[in-house]
Each structure stands twice: as structure tokens, then as C-alpha cells.
Amino acid sequence: MAGPSFRGQAVRVQVPATSANLGPGFDALGLALGLYDEIAVRVAESGLSVDVSGEAADEVRRDERHLVVSTMRKAFDALGGQPRGLEVRCLNRIPHGRGLGSSSAAIVAGIVAARALILGGEESMDDAAALELATRIEGHPDNVAACLLGGATIAWMDGDRASATRFEPASSLTPVVFVPHTSLKTKKARRLLPESVPHADASFNAGRAALLVEALSRRTDLLFAATEDRLHQGYRAEAMPRSAALIEALRADGIAAVVSGAGPSILALPSPAAAEDLLARAPRGWRAWRLPVDLDGAQASALRL
């Protein structure tokens, strides 16, 4: 059987940062944020060329083990065949290892770029199939779903199958992220979680997670109560004491604040009037950004290199 036909033109892919869990929605809820990584890719005559600039540019590989490249290879295999060669340029703006979905952004970017380089790629691999592949690579669907679809998402697993649905966040939602200079590996954060939790805590979180969907979409006045969590943040606090202290201080002032993903970044969801003043609450050495909610998710377009 003949392999796929590749476009001669380069493609540009833009992918948003994401914040997952959002307090009680562990491994399920995600929010896309207006901070973007970009990649430009074209099919070359042979070989592999990888150029990286921006966040963590000095730390990532520039060979087949670069996460964007290795993901593209998996996507090309799923789509029927590999190109002769590749030229890849990456501009990173999402901090690495901070709980803002940098690995999910790289994975989604690789999949979206691969299918955009193939004629008929989007028909051969729709968003549901792209989510499936991204989840197999990442290990859980919450960040990749938000990155792929944009807006607010609910993701779940049915056996080995990943699914997600997108819902429209309230226009008044005003995310503020606090990003420390230190990183935290997701695997390390997960090792701190117990194998079981009290039934009362599980019941508490189920109610808060359901409430959070309403709060994110229509009732932002409920965000403080809706972001309470007993399932994971307390267990992880020892790995990020400064993050835990900042959350405690913000919530003491009535601000809905949670660990972003596995941390150590913090996501706050203040009222629009309070967002600007909140930037001054960043501890020394931290970055604070007021970010819009991204509504579009991963986007691919033609590009001339």
C-alpha cells in the first residue's frame, strides 16, 4: 500500500499552555491558557534538523528524542509512513516542569504538525484519534485535552480509551499564574499520593468537581468553594512548601487558588477587578502573569520558511 503524500509547504503550529486538576478535578478537568509554544516544520530531502529557542532551550535535545520529534514519528506511523527528512523549529514560551502543560503542548504540537503535513491528514486522524494518541504518550488526558481543544475540558478514561468534552468558560474568567524558578517532576509529585483516600474525602471532591464545572462556565462567584480539594494537593504540599504557603495565603483572602497540574506553579482565579493587584503577590524570584483563557486550542497553518 502506498504511503501518505506530504505537503511541500511548511506548517506552523501554535499550542496553548494548560492548567489541569483545577483543585478537585484530579486528572479530569483542564483549562487552556493564552501562553503559547510555536513550532514550524517542513519535509526535507533527508535527515533531521531541530532548532530550539526560548524556555529551556539549553536543556532539551535536538535529535530524535526531542519530544516534538518523537511524537511526530508516532503520528506519522499512525498516518501511514515517515517523510524523507524533517526540519523543525521550536519557540518555547511555556515554562518546563512547572505544571503548565509543557510536555502536553509538545505532544499535541507534534501530532497536529504531523497530520497537517500529510494531505488528508485531518480526515485520517480527527481530534478524537489525536487525543487517543496524545494520551498514550502523555499517560493521562487532562492537559492534552485542554491543549488540543481549548477552553475548559473534562477528560476521562473508559478502559484504555481516552475521551474529552469541551465547554465554554465564562467570559469573566481571569486566570493569574504564579511560576516559581524551581521545577517539579510530575512523576515525583504522583509518588506522594496515597493508594487510597477516606470515603468522606472522595465524596467531598466529587461534589466540588461537579460544582467547579458550573463555576467555570456560569457562576464564577462559586469558584472559591468549587476549587476546594482533599484528594491530592495536601499530599503533595511537602514537595512544594512555598507553593502550599502561597495557596494558603491567597485562599485566606478569599481568592480561588490551586496547584496548577502537578505544580509547583499556582493558578488563581480572582475577580477581574482583583486580578491586576494580585500580580504583586508573587514571592521573590517568582513570575506572575495574567493570562487570557485560550478558546481555540491547537492551531495549524501554512507557512513559508
C-alpha positions in Angstrom: 0.0 0.0 0.0 1.3 3.4 -0.9 2.4 5.7 1.9 1.0 9.2 2.6 1.5 12.2 0.4 3.3 15.1 2.1 2.8 18.8 1.6 5.7 20.7 0.1 4.8 23.7 2.2 5.9 24.1 5.8 3.3 24.3 8.6 3.2 26.4 11.7 1.5 25.0 14.8 0.6 27.0 17.9 -0.3 25.2 21.1 -1.5 26.7 24.5 -0.3 26.2 28.0 -2.8 24.4 30.2 -3.6 24.1 33.8 -5.1 20.7 34.9 -6.9 19.4 38.0 -8.1 23.0 38.9 -8.4 21.8 42.5 -10.8 18.9 42.9 -10.9 17.8 39.2 -7.9 15.5 39.5 -6.8 14.0 36.2 -10.1 15.2 34.6 -10.5 19.0 34.4 -8.3 21.3 32.3 -8.2 24.9 31.2 -6.3 26.3 28.2 -4.3 29.4 28.8 -3.1 32.2 26.5 0.6 31.4 26.6 1.8 29.6 23.5 4.6 27.4 22.2 5.1 27.5 18.4 6.7 25.1 16.0 7.4 25.3 12.3 8.0 22.1 10.4 8.7 21.2 6.8 9.5 18.0 5.0 13.2 18.0 3.9 15.1 15.8 1.4 16.7 13.8 4.2 17.9 13.8 7.8 16.7 15.8 10.8 17.3 19.4 11.8 16.0 20.7 15.1 16.3 24.3 16.3 15.0 25.4 19.7 14.8 28.8 21.3 13.0 30.2 24.3 12.2 28.4 27.6 14.6 25.5 28.4 16.3 25.8 25.1 19.6 24.8 26.7 18.1 21.8 28.3 16.3 19.9 25.6 17.7 17.5 23.0 18.0 18.3 19.3 17.7 14.8 17.9 15.1 12.1 17.5 14.4 12.1 21.3 13.2 15.7 21.3 9.6 15.2 22.4 8.0 17.1 19.5 10.1 14.9 17.0 9.5 11.6 18.8 5.7 12.4 18.9 5.7 13.3 15.2 7.3 10.0 14.4 4.5 8.1 16.3 1.9 10.2 14.5 3.4 9.6 11.1 3.4 5.9 11.8 -0.3 6.1 12.7 -0.9 8.0 9.5 0.8 5.6 7.2 4.5 6.5 6.8 7.5 8.7 7.5 8.7 11.6 5.5 12.2 11.6 3.8 13.5 14.2 6.3 12.3 16.9 8.7 13.3 20.5 9.6 11.8 21.5 12.9 12.0 24.9 14.6 10.6 25.3 18.2 9.9 28.5 20.0 9.1 27.7 23.7 7.2 30.1 25.9 5.7 27.6 28.3 8.0 27.0 31.3 9.2 23.4 31.7 8.5 21.3 34.7 6.2 23.9 36.3 2.8 22.4 36.0 1.7 24.4 32.9 1.5 21.5 30.5 4.8 21.9 28.6 5.1 18.2 27.8 1.4 18.1 26.7 2.0 21.1 24.5 5.0 19.4 22.8 3.0 16.2 22.3 -0.1 17.9 20.8 2.1 20.1 18.7 3.9 17.1 17.2 0.6 15.3 16.4 -1.1 18.3 14.9 2.0 19.1 12.8 2.3 15.6 11.5 -1.3 15.4 10.4 -1.0 18.9 8.9 2.0 17.9 6.8 0.0 15.0 5.2 -2.6 15.5 2.5 -5.9 14.5 4.1 -4.2 14.1 7.5 -7.1 15.7 9.4 -9.6 13.2 7.8 -7.3 10.3 8.6 -6.8 11.4 12.2 -9.6 13.5 13.7 -9.4 15.2 17.1 -10.7 12.1 18.9 -7.9 10.0 17.4 -5.4 12.7 18.1 -6.5 12.7 21.7 -6.1 9.0 21.9 -2.5 9.1 20.7 -1.6 12.1 22.8 -3.0 10.3 25.9 -1.0 7.2 25.2 2.2 9.2 25.0 1.5 11.6 28.0 -0.2 8.9 30.2 -3.3 10.9 31.2 -5.7 13.0 29.1 -6.4 16.2 31.2 -3.7 18.5 29.9 -3.6 17.2 26.3 -7.4 17.5 26.0 -7.3 21.2 27.0 -4.3 21.9 24.8 -5.9 20.2 21.8 -9.5 21.6 22.2 -9.0 24.9 24.0 -11.4 26.4 26.5 -12.3 24.3 29.5 -12.4 20.5 29.2 -13.5 17.4 31.0 -11.4 14.3 30.1 -12.0 10.7 31.2 -10.8 7.1 30.5 -13.1 4.3 29.5 -10.7 1.4 30.0 -7.8 2.2 27.8 -9.8 4.7 25.7 -9.5 8.5 26.3 -12.3 10.8 25.7 -12.9 14.5 26.3 -15.6 17.2 26.0 -15.1 20.9 25.8 -17.3 23.5 27.5 -17.2 27.3 27.1 -15.7 29.1 30.1 -17.3 32.2 31.5 -16.0 35.3 29.7 -15.2 36.9 33.0 -12.8 34.2 34.0 -9.4 35.8 34.7 -6.5 33.4 35.3 -3.4 34.6 37.1 -0.5 32.2 37.3 2.4 32.3 39.7 5.5 30.5 38.4 8.5 29.7 40.6 12.1 29.3 39.4 12.2 25.7 40.6 10.7 22.8 38.7 9.0 19.6 39.9 8.7 16.3 38.0 5.1 15.1 37.6 6.2 11.5 38.4 7.8 12.7 41.7 4.6 14.6 42.6 2.4 11.5 41.8 4.6 9.3 44.1 3.4 11.3 47.1 -0.2 10.3 46.5 -1.6 7.5 48.7 -3.2 4.4 47.1 -6.5 5.1 48.9 -8.2 8.1 50.5 -11.0 8.3 53.0 -14.5 7.9 51.6 -15.5 11.3 53.0 -12.7 13.0 51.1 -13.7 11.2 47.9 -17.3 12.3 48.3 -16.2 15.9 49.1 -14.2 16.1 45.9 -16.9 14.6 43.8 -19.2 17.4 44.9 -16.7 20.1 44.4 -15.6 18.8 40.9 -19.3 18.9 39.8 -19.7 22.4 41.2 -16.5 23.5 39.5 -18.0 22.9 36.0 -20.8 25.3 36.9 -18.5 27.8 38.5 -16.1 27.9 35.4 -18.9 28.2 32.9 -21.6 30.3 34.5 -21.2 31.0 38.2 -17.7 32.4 38.8 -18.9 33.6 42.2 -18.8 30.0 43.3 -15.1 29.5 42.3 -13.7 29.7 45.8 -15.9 26.9 47.2 -15.6 24.9 43.9 -11.8 24.8 44.0 -11.5 23.2 47.4 -9.6 19.9 47.2 -8.9 17.0 49.6 -7.6 14.5 47.0 -4.1 15.5 46.0 -2.9 19.0 47.0 -2.4 18.3 50.7 -0.4 15.1 50.0 1.9 17.0 47.6 2.5 20.0 49.8 5.7 18.7 51.3 7.3 18.7 47.8 6.4 22.4 47.2 6.2 24.2 50.6 6.4 27.7 49.1 3.5 26.8 46.7 1.4 25.5 49.5 2.1 28.6 51.6 1.1 30.9 48.7 -2.1 29.0 48.2 -2.9 29.2 51.9 -2.3 33.0 51.9 -4.4 33.6 48.8 -7.3 31.5 49.9 -7.2 33.2 53.3 -8.0 36.4 51.4 -10.9 34.7 49.6 -9.0 34.1 46.3 -9.7 30.8 44.5 -6.2 29.4 44.2 -5.0 25.9 43.4 -1.9 24.0 42.4 -1.5 24.1 38.6 -1.3 20.5 37.4 1.3 18.7 39.5 2.9 22.1 40.5 4.8 23.9 41.6 3.0 26.8 39.7 -0.1 28.2 41.2 -3.3 29.1 39.3 -5.5 31.8 40.8 -9.0 32.7 39.5 -9.8 36.1 41.0 -12.5 38.6 40.0 -11.4 40.7 37.0 -11.2 43.8 39.4 -8.7 42.0 41.7 -6.5 40.4 39.0 -4.1 43.2 38.4 -3.4 43.8 42.1 -2.9 40.1 42.5 0.3 40.2 40.4 2.1 42.0 43.2 1.6 38.9 45.5 4.2 36.9 43.7 7.0 35.8 46.1 10.6 36.9 45.3 12.0 35.0 42.4 8.6 34.0 41.0 7.0 35.2 37.8 3.3 36.3 37.8 1.3 36.5 34.6 -2.3 37.5 34.0 -3.3 35.3 31.1 -6.5 35.1 29.0 -8.3 31.8 28.6 -7.4 30.3 25.2 -10.6 29.3 23.3 -9.1 27.8 20.2 -6.7 25.1 21.3 -4.0 23.8 18.9 -3.9 25.6 15.6 -2.1 24.7 12.4 -1.5 27.0 9.4 0.6 27.0 6.2 4.0 28.8 6.4 6.8 29.7 4.2 10.3 29.1 5.5 
